[in-house]
């Protein structure tokens, strides 16, 4: 049986998909903003929450401790509770911006650590 610590965490496999995911979420945000009024405070706070969530989950996936996982999963809940969602469109913008920030944090991690951080077995 292989040593579990020598294997990359399954969450790190998402790092390889981050660049295309950022592009897709940005395109969707642009489409939604073109079809409705962009709510800049929702987009900004949600993108920031996504960045924080991504950083916390990267810490967990890197073996820093389970508390990072717990707090990382609380970030989206706090984001939804803290932002005034006046319509379905604002909820849609919140979700898109959150995931854009999340994927952006994974992309930055990929750029900083190099291309070998894709989570594939070595």
C-alpha positions as CSV (number, residue, x, y, z in Angstrom):
1,X,0.0,0.0,0.0
2,X,1.4,3.4,-1.0
3,X,2.1,6.0,1.6
4,X,-0.8,8.4,1.6
5,X,1.5,11.4,2.3
6,X,3.5,10.8,-0.9
7,X,0.3,11.0,-3.0
8,X,-1.1,14.4,-4.0
9,X,-4.5,15.2,-2.4
10,X,-7.4,14.7,-4.8
11,X,-8.3,18.4,-4.4
12,X,-5.0,19.5,-5.9
13,X,-6.2,17.9,-9.2
14,X,-8.5,20.9,-9.6
15,X,-5.4,23.1,-10.0
16,X,-4.8,21.9,-13.5
17,X,-8.4,22.9,-14.5
18,X,-8.2,26.4,-13.0
19,X,-7.2,28.4,-16.1
20,X,-10.1,27.3,-18.3
21,X,-12.5,27.5,-15.3
22,X,-11.5,31.2,-14.8
23,X,-12.1,32.0,-18.4
24,X,-15.5,30.3,-18.4
25,X,-16.7,32.0,-15.3
26,X,-15.5,35.4,-16.5
27,X,-17.4,34.9,-19.8
28,X,-20.5,34.0,-17.9
29,X,-20.1,37.0,-15.6
30,X,-19.8,39.3,-18.7
31,X,-22.9,37.7,-20.2
32,X,-24.9,38.1,-17.0
33,X,-23.7,41.7,-16.6
34,X,-24.7,42.5,-20.2
35,X,-28.2,41.1,-19.7
36,X,-28.8,42.7,-16.3
37,X,-27.4,45.4,-14.1
38,X,-24.0,44.3,-12.7
39,X,-24.0,44.5,-8.9
40,X,-20.4,45.5,-8.3
41,X,-20.5,45.1,-4.5
42,X,-21.9,41.5,-4.9
43,X,-19.2,40.7,-7.6
44,X,-16.4,42.2,-5.5
45,X,-17.2,40.7,-2.2
46,X,-18.0,37.3,-3.7
47,X,-14.8,37.2,-5.7
48,X,-12.9,38.0,-2.5
49,X,-14.7,35.3,-0.7
50,X,-13.8,32.8,-3.4
51,X,-10.2,33.8,-3.2
52,X,-10.2,33.3,0.6
53,X,-12.0,29.9,0.2
54,X,-9.5,28.7,-2.4
55,X,-6.6,29.7,-0.3
56,X,-8.0,27.9,2.8
57,X,-8.7,24.8,0.8
58,X,-5.3,24.8,-0.7
59,X,-3.8,25.0,2.8
60,X,-5.9,22.0,3.8
61,X,-5.0,20.1,0.6
62,X,-1.3,20.8,1.3
63,X,-1.6,19.1,4.7
64,X,-1.8,22.2,7.0
65,X,-4.7,20.9,9.1
66,X,-8.4,20.1,9.1
67,X,-9.4,23.5,10.5
68,X,-8.6,25.0,7.1
69,X,-11.1,22.7,5.5
70,X,-13.8,23.6,8.0
71,X,-13.3,27.4,7.8
72,X,-12.9,27.1,4.0
73,X,-16.4,25.5,3.8
74,X,-17.9,28.2,6.0
75,X,-16.7,31.0,3.7
76,X,-19.4,30.5,1.0
77,X,-22.1,30.3,3.7
78,X,-20.9,33.5,5.3
79,X,-20.8,35.1,1.9
80,X,-24.4,34.3,1.1
81,X,-25.5,35.4,4.6
82,X,-23.6,38.7,4.5
83,X,-24.5,40.0,1.1
84,X,-28.0,41.4,0.4
85,X,-29.5,39.3,-2.3
86,X,-32.4,41.3,-3.8
87,X,-33.1,39.1,-6.8
88,X,-32.2,35.8,-8.5
89,X,-29.8,37.7,-10.7
90,X,-27.8,38.9,-7.7
91,X,-27.6,35.3,-6.4
92,X,-26.4,34.2,-9.9
93,X,-23.7,37.0,-9.8
94,X,-22.7,36.0,-6.3
95,X,-22.2,32.3,-7.4
96,X,-20.3,33.2,-10.5
97,X,-18.0,35.7,-8.8
98,X,-17.4,33.3,-5.9
99,X,-16.3,30.6,-8.3
100,X,-14.2,33.0,-10.4
101,X,-12.3,34.0,-7.2
102,X,-12.0,30.4,-6.2
103,X,-10.6,29.3,-9.5
104,X,-8.4,32.4,-9.7
105,X,-6.7,31.4,-6.4
106,X,-6.0,27.9,-7.7
107,X,-4.6,29.4,-10.9
108,X,-2.3,31.7,-8.9
109,X,-1.2,28.6,-6.9
110,X,-0.4,26.8,-10.2
111,X,1.6,29.8,-11.5
112,X,3.5,30.2,-8.2
113,X,4.3,26.5,-7.7
114,X,4.9,25.6,-11.3
115,X,3.2,23.3,-13.7
116,X,4.0,20.1,-11.8
117,X,1.3,21.0,-9.1
118,X,-1.5,19.6,-11.2
119,X,-2.1,16.8,-8.8
120,X,-1.2,14.1,-11.2
121,X,0.7,11.1,-9.8
122,X,4.4,11.3,-10.4
